[in-house]
């Protein structure tokens, strides 16, 4: 498999809430292995695609899909949310059944290992994710989109997101004129460098808050000037997602 750098946000196993409706762009890459239940995802063209038991699904970075689950038979799955350098970028999600011996063995390992897992056991989660991507890459083509310059910029964001970091500083670090850097970054990632940096900081802040950090501590460690600025950013994300969910609430019926 192409050498990649991975950062895991969350992973685990379980059923989604009974009234689960998710309607928002995926801000991280997402890997599912479906154990059962009834659910679907909607493509940008409006087509609804069902989840099938025993299949792996890989959703690319920032993909504007909408996810639904039947409250009577909620979707049961193993899940990983992660980012990678280079990123996975496709026009539609990838899926593959666990028919081969290797993928059947992987499915068994995922089910047994993620059952009742501890969210802080990220070494285990990373190893499972890396193995999953390696085996899936042998079965199907995973389009990791490469651009050495943008990969360098992403590495800069990953390592310095807790410090003041401007778009002009990113462009200078990769030796590109600022406007050209913004266009090149957006072409690959689907959003501007500033938008990516902000969403990445928010994702890291959420992890810290979940682990017990105060709002002030999370803000300080993720590059927000104050706890209030982080609070506003989290509120803005919540409001945007609420609007998107309300816009699509009828589709799940």
N, C-alpha and C positions, 0 to 999 in steps of 0.2 A: 504494500500500500504506500501511496505517496506520503512522505514524512509530514506530519502535521503536529501543531501544538494545540492542546486541548485545555479548556477550563470548564469544569463542571459546576453548574448552578444548583441543580437539585436532581434527585433520582429516588425511585422507590417503586412500590407495587400497591395497587388497591383499586377500589371502585371510585368513580367520580361521584359527587353529591347528586342526590336524586333529581334536583331541579337545575342541574349543571347546564349552562349555556355559555359558551365562550365565543366571543365575536370581536377579534382584534388581530392586528398583524402580530406574527410571532417575532418577538424581539431577540430570541435566541433560536438556535437549531434545536429540533425536538425529535427524539427517537422513541417510538412506541413498539412494544410487542403486545398484541391483543390476546387476552386470555378468554374473554367471553363478553356477554352483554350485547346491547344494541346501541350503536352510535353511528355518526357519519360526520363528514366534513364537507364544506361547500367550497367550490372553486370560484375564482373571480368571475367566471362566465356564468355563474348561477347554478351549475350542475352540482348535484348532491352525490357524494361517493360514500358508500357504506364501509364501515370497518368490518373486517372479516377475522374470525377467530383463527389463531395460529399464524398470523401474518405480521411481518415487521413493516413499520412505516417510518420514513425519514422525511421530516418537513424542513425545508431550507430556511436560511436566515431571512427574517423579515417578510415571510410569505403571508399574504393577506387572506388566509383561510379562516373559516368559521366552523366551530366544532359544536356538536350536539350529542346529547345522550338521552336515551329513553328512560324516564323516571321509573318505569315499571321493571326495566332490565338494565340498570346502569352499566356503563362500559367498565370492564375490569381489565387492567393493563399494567405492564411494567413500563416505566417512563424515565427518560433522561432529558433534561434541558441543559444545553451546553453551547459554548462558542468555540470556534476553531480558527486557526490560521494555517492554511487558507480556508475561507468559508465554503460551505456548500450552497451553491446558488443554482436553482433550476426554475423552469417555468411552472412545474407542477410537482407535487410530492412524489417520492419514490416508494414503492412497496414491493415486498417479496415474500412468498410463502415459506414457511420453515419445513421444506420438503426434504432437503438433503440431510444426510447424517450429521454433517458439521453444524447446520443450523438447528437441527432437532436437539443436539447436545447443548448448543448455546441456549436455546429456549429453556431447557431443563435447568441449566445452571442459573439463568436469570431468575427463574421462578423461585428456586430454592434459596438463592443468595439474597434477594431483595425482600423476601418475606420478613416483615417486622424489622426492617433495617433501621439503623441509627443514622439520622441525617448527617451527623458529624463524621461518619466513617467515609470520608471522601476518597481515601486511598483505594478502598474497595470499589467504590462507585467509578472512579477513574479507570481502574483495571478492567471492570466489566464493560465500560463504554468503549475503551480502546480495543478490546477483544471483539466486541460486537461490530464495530466499524471495519476491523481487519477482515473478519469472516464475511461480512456482507459485501465488501469490496471484491472478494473473490467470486461472488455469485452474480453481482450486477455492477454496472458502472456507476460510481458515485462521483458526480462532477464537482470536485474541489476546484474552485475557480482561482487560478494562481495569477498574481501580479506582485512581483518582488517588491516594488516600491510601496504598494498599499499594504502588503504584509509587514513591511518595516514600520509603517505608520501605525498599524494595529498593535504591533508589539510595543511601540512607544506608549500607546493609550493604556494597554494592559499593565505596564510597569510604572507609569507615572500619573495615573488617573487621580491619585490622592494629592497631587501637587497642582499649582496653577499651571494650566496648559492651554495655550491659545491655538487657533487654527494657523495663524502665521508662524508660530513656533513649530508646529507639526510640519508645515510646508518647508520651512528652512531646514529641519532635521533630515528630510528626504531629498533636499536639493531641488525643489520644484517651485515654480512661480505659484503664488497662492491661488489665483483663480483657476489655473490649470489643475492644481492639486485637488481643489474642491470638485471640479468636474470629473476628474479621473476616479476619485474616491466614490463619488455618487454613482458613477457608471457601474462600478463593481459591487458596491454595498447597498445601493438603493436608497441611500440617505446621505446627508452631508456629514463631514467629519465632526462638526459640532454636535449634530443630533445623535450621532453614534456615541460620542464621548459622554453626552448627558445621559443617554439610556443606559450606558455601561455603568456609570457612577450610581445611578438609581438602583440598578440590579445589585451592585455590591453593597449599597447601603441597606437594602432590604435583607440581605443575608446577615449583616451585622445586627440589625434590629431583631431578626428572628433568633439570633444567638444570644440576645440579652443586652446588647449595647443600648445606651441611651441615644436619644435623637442627636444630642450635641456630640457625643462620641462618634456616631456614625457619620455625621456631617464633617467633622474634622478629618476623618480617615478617608473620605471619598471625594474631597476636593470642593465641597460646598462651603461657602464663606461662613454661614451661620446655621444653627438648627432651624431657624425660621425659613431660610431659603430651601433647605431640604424638605421641610414640611410642605411648603408650597409646591415643590416639584412632585412629591408623592401624591398630594391632593389633585394636582392637574392630571396626572396619569390615571388616578382613580376616576375622575370625572369624565375623561375621554373614553375610558373603557365602559363606563356606565352608559354613555350616550350611544356607543357602538352596540352594546348589548340590547338596549331598548330599540334601536333601529332594526335589529335582526330577530327580535324575540318571537315574531310570528313564524319564522322559517322552520323552527324546531318542531312545530306541531305536525 
